[in-house]
Amino acid sequence: MKPKTNLLLLLTALVVGGCGMLPLSPGHSYFSAGSTKGALQQSQNPKTESTGKTTEEIETVVGSAQKDTAREMAAKLSSLKGVVWVGILVFLFGAASFAWPPLKVLVGGSVTTSLVISVAGLALIVLPSIIVGNEILILCVALGGAVLYWFSHRHGKLQGIVDTLKPKV
């Protein structure tokens, strides 16, 4: 026999007998429809039955119904302690400057300046609880107002002294 013929016979035998050499592997199938999933596994032996498995997954997410403003407000209110302490100190300074001579000299001997400083201290104590989130603005306005009033009152008093000491022409 020719070598070509031998090779051809060998290839033909392999192709024809190839199905009998290796066992068939069992089949499987998967499907998914929304939240339902299924799988089917075919058995190795054709005489035994195939099994299938179906699972259903349900996922529920429950969110918050409303904003938690109470905790948010409590967190902001707990950060006010520094501004409130500054307000207490400013109020005590203004109240003490009504009667204590060294502080009375410092504010220029004016009862109205002491009153303005005390009101600024009360504003620093009360307003941050009412207008939450604007503590720095309240601090700047209250202290700035008291300082501006002190400067204007002091300047007015000094201007009056200068005017009285000026010779009249």
C-alpha positions, 0 to 999 in steps of 0.5 A: 500500500502506498503511504498516501493510502495508509494515511487516508485510511487512518484519517477516515478511521479517526473521523468515523470512530471519533464519536466512540472514543470520548464520552459526551459531556452533559449539557447545561442551560441557564436563564434569567428573567428579571429577578428569577434565575434558573439553571438546568443540568443534564446528567452524564448518563442518558438513563438518569433524569436531568435536574433543574434549579430555579431561584428568585432574588428579591431586593428591597431598599427602604430609604429615609422618608424625610430629612433628619433635621433634628440631628443636623440642628443638634450638631450645629448647636453643639458647635456654638459653644465658642461664640456663646462663651465670647458673648458671655465675656462681652456681656460681662465686660459691658455690664462691669463697665457700668460701675467699675472705674477702671473699665468705665475709663476704658469705655470713655465713661459713657453709660451708652457705650457700656449698654451697646457692649452689653447688647452686643454680648447678649446678641452673641449669646442669643442669636446663634441659637436662632440663626444657626449656621451664621455664627461668624457673621453674627460675631463680626456684626456684633463686635464690629457694631460695638467697636464702631459705636465706641470709636464714634462716641469717643471721636464725638466726645474728643471733637466736642472738647476740641471745639470748646477749647478753640478760641472763638474768633 
